[in-house]
Amino acid sequence: MLFYSYFKTLVGKEVTVELKNDLAITGTLHSVDQYLNVKLNNVKVVNEAKYPHMVRRLEMLHVCEQN
């Protein structure tokens, strides 16, 4: 619960999330749950040159644990 409590304090702030495939995305933290699934608004790819297919502007991204 320590991490969950910390992430809850970041809601509404800009954060960067690095995914397992080294793709880093930045956005405004919209919400986080106790499993540390996050929702980001105004998402942008950090390294657009490395991931040109991901440059398309997204309004929201939901990152969750894969089962």
Buried (B, 14 or more C-beta within 10 A) or exposed (E): EEEEEEBEEEBEEEBEBEEEEEBBBBBBBBBBEEEEEBBBBBBBBBEEEEBEEBEEEBEEBEBEEEE
